[in-house]
Amino acid sequence: MKRELGGTLYEGTPPVSVVPTAMPTRGGGVLGLLVLVVEPGVDQAEIDAFVTRYRLVPRDQTARAADSQARWSLEKDGRVTIQLLSEESAARIVLPADPRILAWSAMARQNGGSVSLILSPSLPDTEVTTIGRHLGPYGGPYWHISVGCIPL
């Protein structure tokens, strides 16, 4: 399924809205996050299939870029492309060239290049405060994968 929503292209993902953001790390740095908020009404079986296919892990497990088949890159035209690969398929998210996306990608590259792609079901909206509460210590379930940067 291919959809164009707000200038973002999604291929091979459940219906989601994407929110690029960041969070502080214990070491004093910043980790880039790409939060995929699952749209209401998506069947749990579709979420489970996506999580299993691309090896996302639950919030209480560690995700390492070296263990994943997921990569992101900043294209020459300013778009950011995220690719998830598995033996049987591939998924891709392309974020449009936008000053906010360029700032997000620069922050991610400055802090080592790996970002955390997070799949969050059951959120009422895509507001950063809602996402922050959900990702916090007493928040809800999510799955994540570490996505390494492919330099140009």
ABEGO torsion letter per residue (X at the ends): XBBBBGGBBBBGBBBBBBBBBBBBBAAGBBBBBBBBBBBBGBBAAAAAAAAAAAGBBBAABBBBAAABABBBBBBAAGBBBBBBBBAABBBBBBBBBBAAAAAAAAAAAAAGGBBBBBBBBGBABABAAAAAAAABAABBBBBBBBBBBBBX
